[in-house]
Amino acid sequence: MMVCMIVSLSGLCQKFPSQYWHSGHAVLTTGDTLNGEVKYDLVKDIIRVNTGSKIHTISARKIFFFEILDVTVDTYRQFYSLPFNLTTDYKSFLIFEVVFEGQMTLLARETIENKTSQYNSQYWSGGTYSRQVLTYDFYFLDNKGNITFFTKKKRDLISILYKKRSEIDKYIRKNSLKMDRKRDLARIISYYNAII
């Protein structure tokens, strides 16, 4: 019975995009470009670039942007290093993925969270298990360079997109869009940029 449990729960282990090397390139604030395999770490806000002869470790402060061909979804992704207020009087450079670019730009940062779930079985009394899942924190970058953290609440989104609040509210309801889904938020921002 224990073997069955181990086998069934082993499928819960997975690797996340930040744990892979991706083909890509990085442009540094010095103007230099490094080509090769790129691995990013958004917890430490660093990237590693394997150019074949050397592995370079670069902090967000020295990165202008980098682009990868994500092996997990076979699509290109772009990241920029931008100053962000961690406290009211201190800015630090953080790495953000550009999800949708326009007059209002949608940015994201990946996080890996532990989620606890319950299971039941006819062979044992059940219990809980923990697994890691990929989630996103979202931010909005306006055309003045201000970055705003998004709480994933609809009322806060309507407040950020106040210039077209009634149209955005109708669009969200009509298309049953969710505030915590990357693809849905990209649709909303695309629509907002189109009507602004």
C-alpha positions as CSV (number, residue, x, y, z in Angstrom):
1,M,0.0,0.0,0.0
2,M,2.8,2.4,0.8
3,V,4.3,1.8,-2.6
4,C,1.0,2.9,-4.2
5,M,1.0,6.1,-2.2
6,I,4.6,6.9,-3.1
7,V,3.9,6.2,-6.8
8,S,0.7,8.3,-6.9
9,L,2.3,11.3,-5.1
10,S,5.5,11.2,-7.1
11,G,3.6,12.6,-10.0
12,L,3.2,15.8,-8.0
13,C,6.9,16.7,-8.4
14,Q,7.7,19.0,-11.2
15,K,10.3,21.5,-12.4
16,F,9.6,25.1,-13.0
17,P,10.9,27.5,-15.8
18,S,13.4,29.1,-13.4
19,Q,15.0,25.7,-12.8
20,Y,16.0,25.1,-16.5
21,W,18.6,26.5,-18.8
22,H,17.0,28.3,-21.8
23,S,18.5,29.4,-25.1
24,G,18.7,33.2,-25.1
25,H,20.7,36.4,-24.6
26,A,21.2,39.2,-22.1
27,V,21.9,42.8,-22.7
28,L,23.8,44.5,-19.9
29,T,23.7,48.1,-18.7
30,T,27.2,48.4,-20.1
31,G,25.9,47.7,-23.6
32,D,27.5,44.3,-23.8
33,T,25.4,41.3,-25.0
34,L,25.9,37.8,-23.8
35,N,24.5,34.9,-25.9
36,G,24.1,31.3,-24.7
37,E,22.0,29.4,-22.2
38,V,20.2,31.6,-19.6
39,K,18.9,30.6,-16.2
40,Y,17.1,33.1,-14.0
41,D,16.4,33.4,-10.3
42,L,13.7,35.9,-9.3
43,V,14.2,35.3,-5.6
44,K,17.8,36.6,-5.7
45,D,17.1,38.8,-8.8
46,I,20.1,37.4,-10.7
47,I,20.6,35.5,-14.0
48,R,23.3,33.1,-15.1
49,V,24.5,33.1,-18.7
50,N,26.5,30.1,-20.0
51,T,28.4,31.4,-23.0
52,G,30.1,28.1,-23.6
53,S,33.4,29.2,-22.2
54,K,32.2,30.7,-18.9
55,I,29.1,31.0,-16.7
56,H,28.5,34.6,-15.8
57,T,26.4,35.5,-12.8
58,I,24.8,38.9,-13.2
59,S,22.7,40.9,-10.7
60,A,19.5,42.8,-11.7
61,R,21.4,46.1,-11.2
62,K,23.7,45.2,-14.2
63,I,21.0,43.8,-16.5
64,F,19.1,45.9,-19.0
65,F,17.0,43.0,-20.4
66,F,17.2,39.4,-21.3
67,E,15.2,37.2,-23.6
68,I,14.8,33.4,-23.5
69,L,13.1,30.7,-25.5
70,D,11.3,29.0,-22.6
71,V,11.8,25.2,-23.0
72,T,8.8,24.5,-20.8
73,V,6.3,26.3,-23.1
74,D,8.3,26.7,-26.4
75,T,7.8,30.4,-26.6
76,Y,9.9,33.6,-26.3
77,R,9.8,35.5,-23.0
78,Q,11.3,38.9,-22.3
79,F,12.4,40.2,-18.9
80,Y,13.6,43.7,-17.9
81,S,15.4,44.9,-14.8
82,L,13.5,47.9,-13.4
83,P,13.7,50.0,-10.2
84,F,10.9,49.3,-7.8
85,N,10.1,50.8,-4.4
86,L,10.5,48.0,-1.9
87,T,9.8,50.6,0.9
88,T,8.7,54.2,0.7
89,D,12.2,55.5,0.6
90,Y,14.2,52.7,-1.1
91,K,14.3,51.5,-4.7
92,S,15.9,48.3,-5.8
93,F,16.3,46.8,-9.2
94,L,14.0,43.8,-9.7
95,I,13.6,41.5,-12.7
96,F,10.1,41.6,-14.3
97,E,8.7,39.6,-17.2
98,V,6.9,41.7,-19.8
99,V,3.5,40.0,-20.3
100,F,1.9,42.7,-22.4
101,E,3.5,45.9,-23.5
102,G,1.6,49.1,-24.3
103,Q,0.5,52.5,-22.8
104,M,-0.2,50.3,-19.8
105,T,2.2,47.4,-19.5
106,L,1.5,44.2,-17.6
107,L,4.5,42.8,-15.7
108,A,4.9,39.6,-13.8
109,R,7.2,37.9,-11.3
110,E,7.1,34.2,-10.8
111,T,6.9,32.7,-7.3
112,I,6.9,29.1,-6.3
113,E,4.5,28.4,-3.4
114,N,3.7,25.4,-1.3
115,K,0.1,24.4,-1.5
116,T,-1.5,21.9,0.9
117,S,-4.3,19.6,-0.3
118,Q,-6.3,16.8,1.2
119,Y,-6.5,13.3,-0.2
120,N,-8.8,10.4,0.6
121,S,-8.4,6.7,-0.3
122,Q,-10.3,3.5,0.2
123,Y,-7.0,1.9,1.4
124,W,-6.1,4.4,4.2
125,S,-7.8,7.2,6.1
126,G,-6.5,10.0,4.0
127,G,-4.5,13.1,5.0
128,T,-2.8,16.0,3.5
129,Y,0.1,16.5,1.2
130,S,2.1,19.5,0.1
131,R,3.2,20.4,-3.4
132,Q,4.9,23.3,-5.1
133,V,3.0,25.3,-7.6
134,L,4.0,28.2,-9.9
135,T,2.1,31.4,-9.2
136,Y,2.6,35.0,-10.4
137,D,2.7,38.4,-8.8
138,F,1.4,41.1,-11.2
139,Y,2.4,44.7,-11.6
140,F,1.4,47.5,-13.9
141,L,3.8,49.9,-15.6
142,D,2.3,53.1,-16.8
143,N,3.7,55.4,-19.5
144,K,5.3,57.7,-16.8
145,G,7.4,54.8,-15.5
146,N,5.4,54.1,-12.4
147,I,5.1,50.5,-11.3
148,T,2.1,49.5,-9.2
149,F,1.7,46.1,-7.5
150,F,-1.6,44.4,-8.3
151,T,-3.5,42.7,-5.5
152,K,-5.5,40.4,-7.9
153,K,-8.7,42.1,-6.8
154,K,-11.2,43.3,-9.4
155,R,-11.9,46.6,-7.6
156,D,-8.2,47.4,-7.5
157,L,-7.9,46.7,-11.2
158,I,-10.8,49.0,-12.0
159,S,-9.1,51.6,-9.8
160,I,-5.8,51.3,-11.8
161,L,-7.6,51.4,-15.1
162,Y,-10.0,54.2,-14.0
163,K,-10.0,56.0,-17.3
164,K,-12.1,53.3,-18.8
165,R,-13.6,51.7,-15.7
166,S,-17.1,50.9,-17.0
167,E,-15.8,49.4,-20.3
168,I,-13.3,47.3,-18.4
169,D,-15.9,46.1,-15.9
170,K,-18.2,45.0,-18.7
171,Y,-15.4,43.3,-20.6
172,I,-14.4,41.3,-17.6
173,R,-17.9,40.1,-16.9
174,K,-18.8,39.4,-20.5
175,N,-15.6,37.2,-20.9
176,S,-15.6,35.7,-17.4
177,L,-12.0,36.7,-16.9
178,K,-10.1,36.0,-13.7
179,M,-7.8,38.5,-11.9
180,D,-5.2,35.9,-11.0
181,R,-4.7,34.4,-14.4
182,K,-1.8,35.6,-16.5
183,R,-3.6,35.1,-19.8
184,D,-6.8,36.8,-18.7
185,L,-5.0,39.8,-17.3
186,A,-3.1,40.1,-20.6
187,R,-6.4,40.2,-22.5
188,I,-7.8,42.9,-20.2
189,I,-4.7,45.1,-20.6
190,S,-4.7,44.5,-24.4
191,Y,-8.3,45.6,-24.5
192,Y,-7.6,48.6,-22.2
193,N,-4.7,49.8,-24.5
194,A,-6.9,49.4,-27.5
195,I,-9.7,51.6,-26.2
196,I,-7.6,54.2,-24.4
